[in-house]
Amino acid sequence: VSSQEAQTVKYLNEILSHRIRSFASGLFIENQVMHLWYGDRMGLVKSCVFNWQNEPALTALVFAAFGTANLMQLGISPFFKLQQKAPSYLRHIVDLKCFVTRTVAEMGLPRAFMDIELAEEDKRDFRLMIMRKYEPLESINGMEEFKAVFEHVVRAHHWVWTTSGILYRDISTENIMFYRDTEGHVVGML
């Protein structure tokens, strides 16, 4: 297992450690190759590697499977009962479809070859997240919509903390987003 794959394994382990999921799945993309991971209480399974550019139908199938899966298909234990209000709060949590991390060296940026030692806190990684399109907080139309978005985010943060023990430590105007539902109402996103 490479160091990059180890990070994927670490994320799967973290997901499973909350005891809400029976299993977890993930994908690992490096350059033009992709493979899938599956983890449960018995161990990890790694798929065969495939070239996502040369096999677009398989790539589309992978993203379609992740994107359309329901909670049970994503590994949420059937024995775990969400609070009565969970579905209404879940609409305020970002719907992340895919997450990829690359280091400066993996991206081949010039800085990687400059022999400059950086303190650990100064090292940077590139992260790509594929999710639904959300609007920035600055695009809100007035105080009433701002109050609604703010309330949604605070309630969602509280729900995530009380159900999962996850504390989001970087809440700011830069990363609070919203979208409009089918009736045009704002839906605040954490």
Salt bridges, closest charged atoms under 4 A:
GLU5 OE2 - HIS35 NE2 3.18
GLU5 OE2 - LYS46 NZ 2.84
ASP95 OD2 - LYS97 NZ 2.88
GLU120 OE1 - LYS123 NZ 3.44
ASP125 OD2 - ARG127 NH2 3.83
GLU135 OE2 - LYS133 NZ 3.88
GLU144 OE2 - LYS147 NZ 3.12
GLU145 OE2 - ARG180 NH1 2.95
GLU151 OE2 - ARG155 NE 2.81
ASP181 OD2 - ARG91 NH2 3.53
ASP181 OD1 - HIS185 ND1 3.73
GLU183 OE1 - HIS185 ND1 3.50
